[in-house]
Each structure stands twice: as structure tokens, then as C-alpha cells.
């Protein structure tokens, strides 16, 4: 039902359809300088980083080409400066943090602090889901 509703919303609205097409092919002539600009430059930044990156502070994309690099596309800058190893390290750290918070929540529940444990586990699920989606 959700997939059908999503498809109906996208096909019923021209601006949503353009956003999806820009996401699917950001390097096309129709999107590269418009809706796909930030995505195409983030992919360029990640590609420039290769395996080990260009070094701390060596990113070119964050200087002028990637708008809002310090917020929306921070992982692209990390990928350019530290490469695939840096991106994998960020993913591992998010996974470790989520598991650690869940463990703290289980310990709190075992100590009969149920509310504190459920809050900790809720925060872990929230942060882990956001990290997974992004």
C-alpha cells in the first residue's frame, strides 16, 4: 500500500517526478546544473577520495563546488578526505554507538530502571535508523 501511495504521489506531481529523475540520473544534461547539482558533486567528491582519500583538509569540493558541505553532505567530504576507509570507519562507529546505547538500555532495565532503559533504547533505535537511512 505504501509503495502504491508513493508511486501515485510521485506520478501525480511534476516537481516530485523531476526530483526522483534527478536523483536517479544526476549527471544528465537536464539535471547536472539544476536539481542534481549537489548530488553529482557529492558523488564526484566520494570518487576523488578513492580508497585512502586526499588527506585531511585536501578536499576541493567542499571549498566552492559542494553547497552546504558542512551539513547535508558531510559524508561526501569525509569520503573525499579520508576515502573509503574513512566512510567505513564512520559506518562502524555509528554501528558501535547504536549497539552500545542498546546495551546500556538493557543494563538499565536489568537494574529495574525501566523508563531510563526504554529511553536509551529508543534513542539508539532513532539514531541507528537515521544513520542507516542516510
ZIZI-V197403 format. One record per pair of residues at least 24 apart in sequence whose ideal C-beta (glycine too) atoms are under 10 Angstrom apart, sorted by the first residue. I is the first residue (numbers start at 1). GAP is how many residues later the second one is. Records with the same first field share a line. If there is no record, write none. Layout:
I = GAP + GAP
This chain:
37 = 28 + 29 + 30
38 = 27 + 28 + 29 + 30 + 31 + 34 + 35 + 38
39 = 34 + 37
40 = 25 + 26
41 = 24 + 25 + 26 + 28 + 32 + 35
42 = 24 + 27 + 30 + 31 + 32 + 33 + 34 + 35 + 37 + 38
43 = 30 + 33 + 36
44 = 32 + 36
45 = 24 + 28 + 30 + 31 + 32 + 33 + 34 + 35 + 36
46 = 27 + 29 + 30 + 31 + 32 + 33 + 34 + 37 + 38 + 41
47 = 29 + 32 + 33
48 = 28 + 31 + 32 + 33 + 35
49 = 27 + 28 + 29 + 30 + 31 + 32 + 33 + 34 + 35 + 36 + 37 + 38
50 = 29 + 30 + 33 + 34 + 35
51 = 31 + 32 + 33 + 34 + 35
52 = 29 + 30 + 31 + 32 + 33 + 34
53 = 25 + 26 + 27 + 28 + 29 + 30 + 31 + 32 + 33 + 34
54 = 26 + 27 + 28 + 29
55 = 25 + 26 + 27 + 28
56 = 25 + 26 + 30
57 = 24
58 = 24
72 = 62
74 = 60
75 = 59
90 = 41
91 = 40 + 41
93 = 38
94 = 33 + 34 + 36 + 37 + 38 + 40
95 = 33 + 36 + 37
97 = 27 + 30 + 31 + 34
98 = 25 + 26 + 27 + 28 + 29 + 30 + 31 + 32 + 33 + 34
99 = 25 + 29
100 = 24
101 = 24 + 25 + 26 + 27
102 = 26
